Amino acid sequence: MAANIQEFKSSFSSDVARASRFDVYVTIPSAFSAYLPVTTETLSFRCETAELPGRTISTTDLKIYGPTEKLPYLTTYNDMALTFIVSDTMEEKALFDIWLDMINPPDSHNFNYKDSYATEIVINQYDVVDNLTYSVKLIDAFPISVNQLELNWSTDGTHKLTVTFAYTKWEPNYIGPQTPIVAAQPNTLPIASILQGVSLAMSAKKALASGNPFALLSVAGAASSMAPSLGMNGTISSVLNGNAGESIGTKDVLNDKLASSINSSKNSIHLGSLF
């Protein structure tokens, strides 16, 4: 048990994330930003609670034979709720009233185009020494619900305005250059190189059978030019650069080198078997 406790302690090599170390930046659409003195910065200072967004993948059941499988078919994003401390001038409440009027004007009841009222919201998470550790951006966000504010003579509380935002999606918003993720490539050769290797193997087989030195030299030249694309190390051409018809042993070496080089070209088709 003591060993498990020590392992548990050592797993916390850094401090734990604190829910209070955050800030939120709501970009106010330019269509009505001039109506009120509220800015993105003041909204950030007033934002008391927020959420780091989640994501849900919807699935459908598929049963062909045996256990039922779940197959994904849709990604959905939950609405985001932000709570703001309202100043004595009620500017925050007035801002979101105007925002909702921009979405659906009360005089015409016709909904405006989304690009006139949608915006971006950035949510940042910091560590205990104020280093940015996580950041997301909500794309095409807009308010869909503003809570009512209770008025009561018997209490002396403060107004807190909860606004629910809908958005199209969220994406990582890390600051600084990001290292691109490159998918690992399969350890195979292009189909063109495979076909060229097959052709080379057949030509070499015929040249060895005939014993014609000119045919052997021709195969050597072709093998030398194809070596880089097939992943060979040049042993074929080095064998054939001498007198191809010098002795019968040259043909045996050619056969072995060509087969071993092609078999070592990281290809699932073993071209050496063609000899």
N, C-alpha and C positions, 0 to 999 in steps of 0.2 A: 504493500500500500504506500509505503514511504517513497518508493521509486516512482510510482504513478503520480504522486503529488509533485515531486520534483520535475517530472516531465511536463505536467500541467503548467507549472509556474514558468518553465523555460519556453513554453509555446508562446507566451506573451512577451516577445522581444521588444515590442513597442507599446505605447499607451493605447487604450481603447478609444474608438471614435466617440465624440461627444455630440449629442443631438442639438446642443445649443450653439455649436460652432458653424454657423451658416450665414449666408445672405442671399437675397433674391433681387433680381433686376427685371422689372417689368417695363419693357419699352412702350411708351405711350404713343399710339398712332398719331402721326402728324396732322391728320384731318381735324382733330379737336384738341391737340396739345396746347394751343394758344388760348383756349377758353379759360383755363385755370392755372394758377401758379404751381400746381403740383407737378413735380418732375420725377424722373426715374429714380434719382438719388433719394428724394424725400420718401417715396414709396418704399425704397429699400430699408431706410431707417425705421419706418413704421411697421414693417412686416414682422409680426410676432411669431407666427407659426407657419410652417410650410411642410412639404412632403417631397421626398425623393421619389420620382415616379416609378411605377412598376410596368410590367408588360405581361399580357396573357396570350397564350397560344391556344386557340380553340381546336378541338380534335373531333373526329368522327370515328365511330366504331366500325371495324371491318372484320368480318369473320368468313374465312374460306374453308379452313379445316383446322381443328385444334382450338387453342385459346383465341379469344377475341383481341385484335390489335387496335391500337389507337393511331390514327393518321392525322397529322396537322394539316389544317387548310386555311387558317386565318389568324392574323395577329391583331389584337385589340389593345387599346391603351385606356386606362381608367382616367376619369376626370381628376383635376388637381384643385385642391382647396387651399387658399391662402387667407390668413387672418391679419388684418391691419388694425393698429391702434389709431383711433380717429382723433384728430386734433379738434380744438375748441371751435375752429372756424368751419368744421364739417367739410373741408375740402375733399377729403378722400371719398366721402359718401357722394358728394356732388360729381366727382370725376366718374365714378362707375354708373351713376344715373345717366350722365351724358353718353357714356360708352354704350349702354344698353339702348338708348335712343338712337344712336348711330346705326346699330344693328337692325333695329325695327322701329322706325319713326312712329310715334303714337298718333300723328295726324293722318298719315296715309296707310299705316299698317303694312307697307310694302318693305320686304327685307332688302337691304342693300347688298352689293357685291362683297364677297368675303375679303377681297384684297384691300378694301377700304377700312376695315376695322380689325383684321387679324394682325397679330404681332408675335414677337419672340419673347420668351421668358427664360432667363438663365438662373439656375439654382446652383450655388457653390457650397461645398463642404470643406471645412478647414480642420487641420489637426490642432493640438493644444498649443502649438507655438505659431499658429496663424499661417502655416503653409497650405496652399491649395492642394487638396488630395483627391477631390472628385468634383466633377462639374457636368451638368447636363443642360441641354437647350430644348425647350418646347417649341415646336414648329407650328405656325399658324394658330396661335392660341387666342382665345377671346372669351369674355365672361358669359356665362349662361345662367348664373344664379347669384343674387345678392341677398343676404339674409336681412330680415327685419331687425330693427334696433328697439329694444324694450325701453320704455320711459316709465319711471316709477319714483314718486316723491319719497318713498320710504327707504330708498337706497341711495348711496352716494358713490356708485361704481362708475367705471369708465366705459365708453362705447368701444366695442370691438366688432369690426366689420369682416365677416367671412364671405369671400368671393370664390365661387367655383368656376374654374376655367375648363373649357374643352379645347382640344388640340388635335392636330392630325397625327403627330408622332413625336417622339423625343429621340435625341441622338447625343452621343458623348460630345463634350465641349471642352476638352482638355486644352490648357494653355501651353503654347510652345510647339515646336515641330514634333511630329510623330513618326516613328519608324514604321515604314509600310510593312504589312504582313504579306509575305510571299508564300503562296501555297507550295508545298513540296511537290516536285515533279516526279512522276513515276520513272523507275529505272529501266526504260525501254528505248528502243531506237525508232526513228521515224520510219514510216512504211516505205518511203522512197529508198532509204538506206538498206532496208531489208531486201527489197527487190534487187537492188544493185549487187548486194552480197550474194544472192542466189545466182544471178547471172555470172558473177565472177567465179563462183565455185564450179559451175557447169563448164565454163571455159577452161578452167584449170584442169578439170578432170579429163577433158578431151585432149588438152596439150600434153598431159602426162602420158596418156594412152598412146599418142602418136610419137612421142619422143622428139618432136620437131623443135629445135632450139629457138627458131624465130617465134613460134607460137608461145614458147615459155617466156621469152623476153617480152612479148606483147602482154601476157598475163601479169608479168612483173610490173610493167608500167601502169597498168590499170589498178593493180593492188596498191601501188605506192600512192596514187592520186586519191584512192578511196580510203586509205588508212585513217585519216583524221575523222571522217564522218562515221566510220565503223568502230572507232575507239581502239584501233590497233596501234602498236608501237613501232611499226616500220620493219619488223623482222622479216617480212615476206620479201620486200624489195632488197634488203641487205643480202639475203640468200641468193637472189637472182641477179644481182649486179655483176657477179662474176660470169664465167663461161657457163651458160646454162646447159650446154651439151658436153661438159667436161667429163662427166662420169655418170653412171647409172645412180650413184649415191645422191647426186644433186636432186634428182626427181623424188627420191624418198624423203629428203629433207624438206623439199617444197611441199610435199603432201602433208607432212607432220606439222610444219610451221603454219601453213594456210589453215588447216583444220583447227589447230589450237588457238590461233589468233581470232578466227571467227567465233569459236566457241566461247572465247573470253570477252566478247563484245557486249556482254550484259543484255543479251537478247534471248527471248524464250524460244526462238527457232534456231536449232543447232545446225548451222549450215555445213559443219564438218562432216555430218553424216551422209552428205551427198557424194563423198569420194568413195 
